[in-house]
Structure formats: C-alpha cells, structure tokens
C-alpha cells in the first residue's frame, strides 16, 4: 500500500505543479495583455497631447509688439537723473513710451507696429536717432542733412537693434 500512497502523492504533486505552471503562465500573459493596453493608452494619450499641442500652437497669437534697442548717448560722462529714451509716433510726434531704466548706456523699448522717431531726452535737450547716429557718429557733423530724425518702422515680432539715440551734437552756429 505504501507504493500506492507514494504514487498518489507523486500524481498529486505533479498535478499541483502543472496547475501552478498554468497559473503562472496565465498571470504572465495577463500582465502582458494589460501592459499592451496601457501602452496603447499611453500612446493614445501622447497622440492626444500632440494633437492638443498642435492645436494650441496654432491658437497662439502672433506677437503684438516689436522691440527697438540701441545705445543711449549723452554728451557727458554721467547721465542726468531725468535722462530717458522715448519713441514718438511719426504721425503726431507724441511720445508713446520711454525707457527710463537705461543700464550701461543701453535702452530697449517694446512697441506696437508702426512708424516712430526715437529720441533721447533730458530736460529741454533732445537727441534723435538720425543719419549722424546711424553712421556711428562718423558722418560730417556740420552737414544739416545728417541731423534729420529717421523714421523707424516697427514690425510685430521683430527686434530692431543699433537704433542709437542721442544726437545732441549739431550746433549750426559752431560749423
């Protein structure tokens, strides 16, 4: 009888191992199936996010302003306390905005699209961006045509650099 019990135990053990093996394989396949679905969900959400980002990028408005910047020039080693660089509309010569926080002799002004004159100011003194300043102060200082303010055309999203303001130097009586 001992051999029958031993055979029964072996059969029971083999059946148990087969069931455990089938269960383990079933669990592995189930995990694989769940992971495939979650990958599909992740990919689907990535695609949704990409689509949303594409929509959001096209919905983003274009810049509404441009920027002018350059050197702020004053005929002294020290800027006066009231020194500023301003933009004035070409149409009515009224100041639109000024940069009073000039750092290391450099200014920057964001502006709506349009045509402007750029002028450095202190008290009653005004020094425009003109042909003399555009040339890097190398044009003939006594030629009056070099001292006519130049129009700066601002375009949305464009940064105009080297718009140097501060032609305080023209004095016809000295030429």
DRENDO-1510 file (C-alpha; in Angstrom, 1 decimal, always signed):
<recs>
REC; n; res; u; v; w
REC; 1; UNK; +0.0; +0.0; +0.0 .
REC; 2; UNK; +2.9; +2.2; +0.5 .
REC; 3; UNK; +3.6; +2.2; -3.2 .
REC; 4; UNK; +0.0; +3.3; -3.9 .
REC; 5; UNK; +0.3; +6.2; -1.5 .
REC; 6; UNK; +3.6; +7.1; -2.9 .
REC; 7; UNK; +2.2; +7.1; -6.5 .
REC; 8; UNK; -0.8; +9.1; -5.3 .
REC; 9; UNK; +1.5; +11.7; -3.7 .
REC; 10; UNK; +3.6; +11.9; -6.9 .
REC; 11; UNK; +0.4; +12.3; -9.1 .
REC; 12; UNK; -0.9; +15.0; -6.6 .
REC; 13; UNK; +2.4; +16.8; -6.7 .
REC; 14; UNK; +2.6; +16.7; -10.5 .
REC; 15; UNK; -0.9; +17.9; -10.8 .
REC; 16; UNK; -0.2; +20.7; -8.4 .
REC; 17; UNK; +2.9; +21.7; -10.3 .
REC; 18; UNK; +1.1; +21.7; -13.6 .
REC; 19; UNK; -1.7; +23.9; -12.1 .
REC; 20; UNK; +0.9; +26.3; -10.7 .
REC; 21; UNK; +2.7; +26.4; -14.0 .
REC; 22; UNK; -0.5; +27.1; -15.9 .
REC; 23; UNK; -1.4; +29.8; -13.4 .
REC; 24; UNK; +2.0; +31.4; -13.6 .
REC; 25; UNK; +1.9; +31.4; -17.4 .
REC; 26; UNK; -1.7; +32.7; -17.3 .
REC; 27; UNK; -0.6; +35.5; -15.0 .
REC; 28; UNK; +2.3; +36.4; -17.3 .
REC; 29; UNK; +0.1; +36.5; -20.4 .
REC; 30; UNK; -2.5; +38.6; -18.5 .
REC; 31; UNK; +0.2; +41.1; -17.4 .
REC; 32; UNK; +1.5; +41.3; -21.0 .
REC; 33; UNK; -2.1; +41.9; -22.2 .
REC; 34; UNK; -2.6; +44.6; -19.5 .
REC; 35; UNK; +0.8; +46.3; -20.4 .
REC; 36; UNK; -0.1; +46.3; -24.1 .
REC; 37; UNK; -3.4; +48.0; -23.4 .
REC; 38; UNK; -1.7; +50.6; -21.1 .
REC; 39; UNK; +1.0; +51.2; -23.8 .
REC; 40; UNK; -1.8; +51.8; -26.2 .
REC; 41; UNK; -3.5; +54.2; -23.7 .
REC; 42; UNK; -0.1; +56.0; -23.2 .
REC; 43; UNK; +0.4; +56.2; -27.0 .
REC; 44; UNK; -3.1; +57.3; -27.4 .
REC; 45; UNK; -2.7; +60.0; -24.8 .
REC; 46; UNK; +0.6; +61.0; -26.4 .
REC; 47; UNK; -1.2; +61.4; -29.7 .
REC; 48; UNK; -4.0; +63.3; -28.0 .
REC; 49; UNK; -1.4; +65.5; -26.3 .
REC; 50; UNK; +0.4; +66.1; -29.6 .
REC; 51; UNK; -2.8; +66.9; -31.3 .
REC; 52; UNK; -3.7; +69.3; -28.4 .
REC; 53; UNK; -0.2; +70.9; -28.6 .
REC; 54; UNK; -0.6; +71.3; -32.4 .
REC; 55; UNK; -4.0; +73.0; -31.8 .
REC; 56; UNK; -2.6; +75.1; -29.0 .
REC; 57; UNK; +0.4; +76.2; -31.1 .
REC; 58; UNK; -1.8; +77.2; -34.0 .
REC; 59; UNK; -4.1; +79.0; -31.5 .
REC; 60; UNK; -1.2; +81.0; -30.0 .
REC; 61; UNK; -1.4; +84.6; -31.2 .
REC; 62; UNK; +1.5; +86.1; -33.1 .
REC; 63; UNK; +3.5; +88.7; -31.1 .
REC; 64; UNK; +1.7; +92.0; -31.0 .
REC; 65; UNK; +4.8; +94.1; -30.4 .
REC; 66; UNK; +8.3; +94.6; -31.8 .
REC; 67; UNK; +11.3; +96.0; -30.0 .
REC; 68; UNK; +13.8; +98.8; -30.6 .
REC; 69; UNK; +17.1; +98.9; -28.8 .
REC; 70; UNK; +20.4; +100.6; -29.0 .
REC; 71; UNK; +22.9; +102.8; -27.3 .
REC; 72; UNK; +21.7; +105.8; -25.3 .
REC; 73; UNK; +24.1; +108.7; -25.9 .
REC; 74; UNK; +24.5; +111.8; -23.8 .
REC; 75; UNK; +27.3; +114.4; -24.2 .
REC; 76; UNK; +28.6; +113.8; -20.7 .
REC; 77; UNK; +30.2; +111.0; -18.8 .
REC; 78; UNK; +27.2; +110.8; -16.5 .
REC; 79; UNK; +23.6; +110.5; -17.4 .
REC; 80; UNK; +21.3; +113.1; -15.8 .
REC; 81; UNK; +18.7; +111.8; -13.4 .
REC; 82; UNK; +15.8; +112.6; -15.8 .
REC; 83; UNK; +17.5; +111.0; -18.9 .
REC; 84; UNK; +15.3; +108.7; -20.9 .
REC; 85; UNK; +15.0; +107.4; -24.4 .
REC; 86; UNK; +11.5; +107.7; -25.9 .
REC; 87; UNK; +9.6; +106.6; -29.0 .
REC; 88; UNK; +7.2; +109.1; -30.6 .
REC; 89; UNK; +4.7; +108.4; -33.3 .
REC; 90; UNK; +5.7; +109.7; -36.7 .
REC; 91; UNK; +2.1; +110.9; -37.3 .
REC; 92; UNK; +1.7; +113.3; -34.4 .
REC; 93; UNK; +5.2; +113.4; -32.8 .
REC; 94; UNK; +3.7; +112.5; -29.4 .
REC; 95; UNK; +5.6; +110.3; -27.0 .
REC; 96; UNK; +4.3; +106.7; -26.9 .
REC; 97; UNK; +6.6; +105.3; -24.3 .
REC; 98; UNK; +10.0; +105.8; -22.8 .
REC; 99; UNK; +12.8; +103.7; -21.3 .
REC; 100; UNK; +14.0; +105.4; -18.1 .
REC; 101; UNK; +15.8; +102.3; -16.8 .
REC; 102; UNK; +18.8; +102.6; -19.0 .
REC; 103; UNK; +21.6; +100.2; -18.0 .
REC; 104; UNK; +25.2; +100.7; -19.1 .
REC; 105; UNK; +24.1; +103.1; -21.8 .
REC; 106; UNK; +21.7; +100.7; -23.5 .
REC; 107; UNK; +17.9; +101.1; -23.8 .
REC; 108; UNK; +15.1; +98.8; -25.0 .
REC; 109; UNK; +11.5; +99.7; -25.8 .
REC; 110; UNK; +8.7; +97.3; -26.8 .
REC; 111; UNK; +6.3; +99.0; -29.3 .
REC; 112; UNK; +3.2; +98.2; -31.3 .
REC; 113; UNK; +3.7; +98.1; -35.0 .
REC; 114; UNK; +4.1; +101.5; -36.6 .
REC; 115; UNK; +6.4; +104.3; -37.5 .
REC; 116; UNK; +8.4; +106.1; -34.8 .
REC; 117; UNK; +11.1; +108.6; -34.1 .
REC; 118; UNK; +13.5; +107.7; -31.3 .
REC; 119; UNK; +14.8; +110.4; -29.1 .
REC; 120; UNK; +17.0; +110.7; -26.0 .
REC; 121; UNK; +15.8; +113.4; -23.7 .
REC; 122; UNK; +17.0; +115.3; -20.6 .
REC; 123; UNK; +15.3; +118.5; -19.5 .
REC; 124; UNK; +14.9; +120.6; -22.7 .
REC; 125; UNK; +17.6; +118.7; -24.6 .
REC; 126; UNK; +16.6; +116.2; -27.3 .
REC; 127; UNK; +18.9; +114.0; -29.3 .
REC; 128; UNK; +17.3; +111.9; -32.1 .
REC; 129; UNK; +18.2; +108.8; -33.9 .
REC; 130; UNK; +19.3; +110.4; -37.3 .
REC; 131; UNK; +21.8; +109.9; -40.1 .
REC; 132; UNK; +24.6; +111.1; -37.9 .
REC; 133; UNK; +23.8; +108.5; -35.2 .
REC; 134; UNK; +23.1; +105.8; -37.8 .
REC; 135; UNK; +26.6; +106.3; -39.2 .
REC; 136; UNK; +28.1; +105.7; -35.8 .
REC; 137; UNK; +28.8; +109.5; -35.5 .
REC; 138; UNK; +31.2; +109.4; -38.4 .
REC; 139; UNK; +29.2; +111.5; -40.9 .
REC; 140; UNK; +30.0; +115.2; -41.3 .
REC; 141; UNK; +28.7; +116.8; -38.1 .
REC; 142; UNK; +28.2; +120.1; -39.9 .
REC; 143; UNK; +26.0; +118.7; -42.7 .
REC; 144; UNK; +22.4; +119.5; -41.6 .
REC; 145; UNK; +21.0; +116.6; -43.7 .
REC; 146; UNK; +22.7; +114.2; -41.2 .
REC; 147; UNK; +20.6; +115.6; -38.4 .
REC; 148; UNK; +17.1; +115.0; -39.7 .
REC; 149; UNK; +15.4; +112.4; -37.5 .
REC; 150; UNK; +15.0; +109.0; -39.2 .
REC; 151; UNK; +11.7; +107.0; -39.1 .
REC; 152; UNK; +12.0; +103.6; -37.5 .
REC; 153; UNK; +9.4; +101.1; -38.7 .
REC; 154; UNK; +8.4; +98.6; -36.0 .
REC; 155; UNK; +7.0; +95.2; -37.1 .
REC; 156; UNK; +5.4; +92.8; -34.6 .
REC; 157; UNK; +7.9; +90.1; -33.5 .
REC; 158; UNK; +10.9; +91.9; -34.9 .
REC; 159; UNK; +13.7; +93.3; -32.7 .
REC; 160; UNK; +15.4; +96.3; -34.3 .
REC; 161; UNK; +18.9; +96.7; -32.8 .
REC; 162; UNK; +21.5; +99.5; -33.1 .
REC; 163; UNK; +18.9; +102.3; -33.1 .
REC; 164; UNK; +21.3; +104.7; -31.3 .
REC; 165; UNK; +19.6; +107.7; -29.9 .
REC; 166; UNK; +21.3; +110.9; -28.7 .
REC; 167; UNK; +22.4; +113.3; -31.4 .
REC; 168; UNK; +22.9; +116.3; -29.1 .
REC; 169; UNK; +26.0; +117.4; -31.1 .
REC; 170; UNK; +24.7; +119.5; -34.0 .
REC; 171; UNK; +25.1; +123.2; -33.4 .
REC; 172; UNK; +24.9; +125.2; -36.8 .
REC; 173; UNK; +26.5; +128.2; -35.1 .
REC; 174; UNK; +29.6; +126.1; -34.5 .
REC; 175; UNK; +30.0; +124.9; -38.1 .
</recs>
